[in-house]
Every structure is written in C-alpha cells, then in structure tokens.
Amino acid sequence: MPKLNHFKKKDDPDPLETIQDEGCRRKILRTIDATERYVTLICIAMGLVQMMMFSTNKTKEIQTMRYTRS
C-alpha cells in the first residue's frame, strides 16, 4: 500500500485502486478493519478502567477530581 498523501487532490486516484492483485487488496482492507476494531476495543477498555477506578472506596478523593488523565 502506498504511503498516505495528506496533500492529495480530489481528482487523484485512490491508492487502493493502484493495487492490481485482488488478494492483496482484500488483505489490506482486512488489516485496516482489524486496526479500527483494535482501536475501538482499546478505547472501550480504557473507559472501563476509568469507571472501575471511580467505583473504589475513595469517593471523597474522587469527588475533588474533575478530570482523570490516564
């Protein structure tokens, strides 16, 4: 897969169209899909960890915190 061009014009061809082999194209699309799913699951896991942190017995200390950076 060619590198991402941040300065691409609207009429430039899609980089995925330049790949002729259909098997390689499917592998690239599956890899992109797997990466998106991984990032989504990591975000959900981080949210769950923060929720578990707030559900501890330290409610007096937590009430003074407005933002938790992890």
C-alpha positions in Angstrom: 0.0 0.0 0.0 1.4 3.4 -0.9 2.0 5.9 1.8 -0.8 8.3 2.8 -0.6 11.6 0.9 -2.0 14.4 3.1 -1.9 16.8 0.2 -4.0 14.7 -2.2 -6.3 16.5 -4.6 -9.9 15.4 -5.1 -9.3 14.2 -8.6 -6.3 12.0 -7.7 -6.9 8.2 -7.9 -7.4 6.2 -4.7 -4.2 4.4 -3.7 -6.0 1.2 -3.2 -7.1 1.2 -6.9 -3.4 1.1 -8.0 -3.0 -2.4 -6.5 -3.9 -4.9 -9.2 -3.9 -8.2 -7.1 -7.3 -8.8 -5.6 -5.9 -10.9 -2.8 -3.5 -8.2 -1.7 -6.4 -5.7 -1.8 -8.5 -7.9 0.4 -5.6 -8.3 2.9 -5.1 -4.6 3.1 -8.8 -4.0 3.7 -8.9 -6.7 6.4 -5.8 -5.1 8.1 -7.5 -1.7 8.1 -10.7 -3.2 9.5 -8.7 -5.1 12.2 -6.8 -2.0 13.2 -10.1 0.0 13.5 -11.6 -2.7 15.7 -8.4 -2.9 17.9 -8.5 0.9 18.5 -12.2 0.8 19.3 -11.7 -2.0 21.8 -8.8 -0.2 23.4 -10.9 2.9 23.9 -13.7 0.8 25.5 -11.2 -0.9 27.8 -9.8 2.5 28.9 -13.3 3.7 29.7 -14.0 0.6 31.7 -10.7 1.0 33.6 -11.6 4.6 34.5 -15.1 3.5 35.6 -13.6 0.9 37.9 -11.2 3.5 39.3 -14.2 5.7 40.1 -16.1 2.9 41.8 -13.5 2.4 44.5 -14.0 3.4 48.2 -12.1 6.6 47.7 -15.2 8.6 47.0 -14.1 11.7 49.0 -10.8 12.0 47.0 -12.6 11.3 43.7 -15.2 14.0 44.2 -12.4 16.6 44.3 -11.1 15.3 40.9 -12.8 16.7 37.8 -10.6 15.0 35.2 -8.7 11.8 35.2 -5.8 11.5 32.8 -4.6 8.0 32.1 
